[in-house]
């Protein structure tokens, strides 16, 4: 991913998952690749998996809120933003964005 070679990164992440290394980081990596490719459905799918692996990490909620906001899916964006704000209670920005 650092080399900006999405195909190679996806292949390595898929191989990692196939070898039994499925988890939060692998799914978040695939989600980031999907976002970069503007594959909203793929990003949603991978972020949902990442949330299942570790529901207390905030990145999937933040990324989904951004995706939904850009797609004008406001109800879904608010749901994800609310969860993000609950996880990151000590950060002002998510709460302000939620209130706005």
Buried (B, 14 or more C-beta within 10 A) or exposed (E): BEEEEBEEBBEBBEEBBEEEEBBBBBBBBBBBBBBEEEBBEBBBBBBEBBBEBBEEBBBBBBBBBBBBBEEEBEEBBBBBBBBBBEBBEEEEEBBEBBEE
